[in-house]
Amino acid sequence: MAPALRKSTRDKTEASAEAASRAGFVRRSGTPRATRAPVPRNKRYARTKGLVSLEKTKGLQHITIANANSPLLRLPPEIRNIIFEHATRKPLRVELYFIRLSRCSISGYSSHSHKTLPRHIGLKLPQVCRQVYAETAILVYRVNRFSFVTKQSLTKWLSKRLPAQREAIEHLELFEGNIEDIDKGKTVFQELKETSCPNLRSLTQDKATMNKVRLRQQRAMWRWERGDDGFISGDDEETWVEMMYDWF
C-alpha cells in the first residue's frame, strides 16, 4: 500500500494546481484542448522565407565559437565569397533537361553512363555549419543560369523552390517556344518576374543548341528507319529520355 500524503501536503498541491489552472498554464479538467488554426500557405514563410532559423541556443555557443576559429571562417569575407562562388558556380549554365544519356533498342531499353563526368557544384556547403549556411544557403541560385527546355518544366521546378531561393534567381534560359510570346499582355520574362522571381535579370534562349538536339533526334529516326544496328539512337547512340524537375 502506497504511503498517503499528509493533509498539509495535499492542501498545498491542490492550491498550486488550482493557481496554475487559473493562470492558464494547466488545462482545466473537461476543457477541450485548443487547436491552432492551420497557417495559410502564403503566410508560412513570412519570417525566414523557408530558410532555417539561425537563432542559437546557449548549448550551441561553444560550437559556434569553435567553427568561427576554423581556417576557412578566419579568412576575410571577400575571400570566402570568392571561394564559395567558385564552388557553387557552373560554367555557362545548369542544365535541367537531361537526366541521363541512354540508348533504346527495338527489343528493350538499356542505359549507360555519360562518357565525361559533369562538373559537380557545392550543394552540400550549407550543411557545414550555421555561418556557412548563412553565407551559401541561396548562393547557388544567385550565381548560376538555369536552363530548361519548356516553360512548363521551368514552372514546375520553380513551384518546388522556397521563396528565398526563387528571390535569389537572376538568370534563366529556355530552349523551346518564343520567350517574347505575349500571354495576357505580358511577356514570359514579365510573368516570371511578377509571379515567381522578383529579382530576375535575364531570360535568354539558345536556339543553336536546340537545333542540335532536334538534328540528333532526326538522325536517330533515320537510322531506326534504315534498321542500322537495331538501335534508335543518335551520335554515339545517345538520346535524351526525360525531363528532370527535382534537381537540387
KASUL-V660510 format. One record per backbone hydrogen bond with DSSP energy under -1.0 kcal/mol. NH is the residue of the N-H (numbers start at 1). CO is the residue of the C=O. Records with the same first field share a line. If there is no record, write none. Layout:
# KASUL-V660510
NH: CO + CO
This chain:
# KASUL-V660510
10: 6
11: 7
12: 8
13: 9
14: 10
15: 11
16: 12
17: 13
18: 14
19: 15
20: 16
21: 17
22: 18
23: 19
25: 20
26: 20
31: 28
43: 40
46: 43
49: 45
51: 48
60: 57
61: 58
64: 60
65: 61
66: 62
67: 63
68: 64
70: 67
74: 70
75: 72
80: 76
81: 77
82: 78
83: 79
84: 80
85: 81
86: 82
87: 83
88: 84
89: 85
93: 91
94: 145
96: 147
102: 239
103: 110
104: 232
105: 108
106: 230
110: 103
112: 101
122: 87
123: 121
127: 124
128: 125
133: 129
134: 130
135: 131
136: 132
137: 133
142: 138
143: 139
146: 171
147: 94
148: 173
154: 150
155: 151
156: 152
157: 153
158: 154
159: 155
160: 157
161: 158
164: 49
166: 162
167: 163
172: 202
173: 146
174: 204
175: 148
176: 149
181: 178
183: 186
186: 183
188: 179
191: 187
192: 188
193: 189
194: 190
195: 191
196: 192
197: 192
200: 197
201: 170
202: 170
204: 172
210: 206
211: 207
212: 208
213: 209
214: 210
215: 211
216: 212
217: 213
218: 214
219: 215
220: 216
221: 217
222: 218
223: 219
224: 220
225: 221
226: 222
228: 223
231: 228
232: 104
237: 234
238: 235
239: 102
